[in-house]
Each structure stands twice: as C-alpha cells, then as structure tokens.
Amino acid sequence: MENNQLVDLLGFLETRQWDKAWQEFDRLQHEGPPSARLLLMGSHAAFGRKDYFKARQLAEQALSAWSPADPSKTLGQIRFHLGMVTRFIGDTHVAMEQFQLFLQELSTKYPELTMGEGKAHYYLALTLRDRRDLEGAVTAYNQANDCFRRDGLPSLLCAGLQNLAWLYCHMSRADAARTALEEAAQLLDTPEDRIHQTLGEAFLAAIDGQHAHAATLCESVFRRVERGEQISAEEKCQAAWVAGTVALSQGNLDSAASLAGIAQTYAIEAKDSRLMNDAGSLKRNVLLRQQAGA
C-alpha cells in the first residue's frame, strides 16, 4: 500500500480522532493485503478506542507481516508499540521481550529511532518492576535517565528520577532515593511533577522514620483533593498508602486500616495491579497486628 493512501489515517491518529481512524483503517484493510505499517496504524487506532485486545492482535499481525523489504524503522515502531500494549494488558513477558529486542536492534537496524531509546529503557523498567525484578528495574531506570540527560529531555528525566526514588524506597535504600529526589527537584515543571515529588518525599520520610513529616506531606495531597484539584486515582492511592504505612508504624491501627481500605479503593479505580498488591499487603499487615493485639 502506498504511503499517500495512508495520509488521512495518519492525520486522524495524530489528532487522536480514534473512531475516524478506525473507520479509515477498516476501509483500507479491505482494499488489498494490509501492510505491516497499516496494521500498526490500525493497532494504534484500536488502542486509542480502548479495544486493547484488538490492538494486541493487530500489532502481532503487523510483526508477522513485516519483511526485510519494509523499512527497518517500521519494525522498531512495531516492537515498541507491541511492548506498550502487552504491558498495559498485563502480559509482562511479551512486553519485556519486545522492549529488550527494540533496544538490542536499535543501533544496527533502526538508528533513526534513537530518541526512543530512553523511553524503551523507561518502559522496560516499569515492566521489570511489574515482574518484581527490582534490581533489573533499577538498572533500566538508570539507563533511561542517562538517555534523557543525553537527549535533553528534562520532563522525562524528572519522571524517571521520581520513579527510581520510589523504587529505592521500596528497597529501603534511603540515601539513593534522596539523591534521585534531589536531582528531580531541580526539574519540576508541572503540577503532576510536584505531586509526584511530594509523594516521593513522603515515602522517603516514612522509611527514614520521620513519621510526622511524612504524614504532613500526605495530608498536603489530600488537601489538594479537598480543594478540587485534579489528582489521579494513582496519586491518591499512593498518598493513602504512605499515610497508612506511617499509621501502622506508629501503632495507630484503626487509622492504618482505614487508610489501607482507601488505598485499595483508589488502586482498583486506577486499575493498577502493583498498587492493588501494595494496598492489599498493607491491609494484611494491619490485620496481623490487630490479631496479635487481640
């Protein structure tokens, strides 16, 4: 299929008109054997329409349809997108495989996609974190952050450093978390950046034993919610989880149980399995303490 036949579809994708993009893809795929690029564009349209399993199916078809006669760049784009889709639906094995292959092939097969190197390491880190390979995730985050520094991408570097700090806190590596947060503090640009920084500093204060400071930082997030500011379910979950962890450490079991329940509710709303696991673990720990004190 000629590239000029894909102009309208590309325009719909770039302007996020997902339904129109899907209609155009559906029309084009009946005009002849769909190319790898067309199937990839159809997968993007399906993903935008929240038809995630169709998005995966089309991305896998695109990978199968790709041949050495096609641009190598298309292969890289398919691998990256398939990694994103499969991670989103929870198939971390395929996601990890595709991100790793993207990175392995980057310099030899599609060097024109080098600006995507940092993002591939970043999403590989998230995937490894989902798989509970914490050391592997640390390595991938550090590689991502090195790329973001090299490529002059401060907003992505800020997110990478904050995620790395949160992971270090889970590993009880307070000094490393503090270093990452100190660098991130110089890069804050958006309200979301500032909320994530507050949450990271709260978690660090909690593992440092600065319970009052951690609780104050979490309360500042809840006050934003009270004022009607846009706070995501994920952010509210993390604030409740850190506050609940602090309450448990202080022996305030009723408060800890309540906050664990709130964290669990927001984790379900966010549809994030990692957050659900953290909230569930906190709830179990509170229950164990309550039973021990009975």
ABEGO torsion letter per residue (X at the ends): XBAAAAAAAAAAAAAGBAAAAAAAAAAAAAAEBBBAAAAAAAAAAAAAAGBAAAAAAAAAAAAAABBAABBAAAAAAAAAAAAAAAAAAGBAAAAAAAAAAAAAAAAAABAAAAAAAAAAAAAAAAAAAAAGBAAAAAAAAAAAAAAAAAAGBAAAAAAAAAAAAAAAAAAGBAAAAAAAAAAAAAABABAAAAAAAAAAAAAAAAAAGBAAAAAAAAAAAAAAAAAGBBBBAAAAAAAAAAAAAAAAAAGBAAAAAAAAAAAAAAAAAAGBAAAAAAAAAAAAAAAAAAAAAX
